Amino acid sequence: QPRSRGLGDVYKRQLEGIKHAAVVDSLVIKSLERMVKQVEKEIARLEKRVEKVVESDQVLSQKYELVKPIKGVGIMSFAVVASETDGFALFKNQRQLISYCGYDVVENQSGQKTGKSRISKKGNTHIRRVLHMASLSAVRHRVPVFYQLYERVFDRSSYKMKGYVAVQRKLLVLMYTLWKNDSVFDPQFWASGIYKPEPLCSVASIEARTTTAGSKEPAALDGLPCNQSPEALCSVL
């Protein structure tokens, strides 16, 4: 289904380009318009099929009810995340999932020079695509737990996209947590601050890191090396 949407977007961009070309061929325009309609028809058919699969499967239907109250996470977003992660079966913790989806933070380093931090984007593109749309909807509906996070990151960085990426990552972690704990999303619980996700590493351990040759990297809370700055972590948390 995500691949079908990508193909439809390609045809739409081609159609838009042809309409603004110096020489316009009506036959080409009609051909592209037919392709766009056909792809959209196939997308609608596939979406109905996906909905039927989720509703008819006992496990998937039960898991979907857990995330259904989240504004922005529809049945298609849920289906893509569930299928691309195999129901989170291969992940032992949030850190593995975040890395798999390309939301892990990396720093642009070269020798003694350190550049801006960013997400790696080396993970699953289909998940990031659907979560991008979900984050836009969650912020637009001003869901407190997501909107407040977006506002904090945007106020600090002045980049809207960083705020949306932070929301995408939180949506992913939230879906994983609800799935594993068999808990229904409660906006008041998550917005109250009662739930505090475990940080990737402690800020104190980072500040205590030495730069001498042969020094050891501090261990993160999960026992793995941590080489990210507090600013890098705060840009997405």
LINVENWO-V570049 format. One record per helix or strand of 2 or more residues. SS is the DSSP state (a for helix, b for strand). FROM is the first residue (numbers start at 1). LEN is the number of residues. If there is no record, write none. Layout:
BEGIN
ss=<SS,SS>
from=<FROM,FROM>
len=<LEN,LEN>
END
This chain:
BEGIN
ss=<a,a,a,a,a,b,b,a,a,a,a,a,a>
from=<2,26,58,75,94,105,113,125,144,160,187,203,230>
len=<18,31,10,10,7,6,7,16,14,22,5,5,5>
END
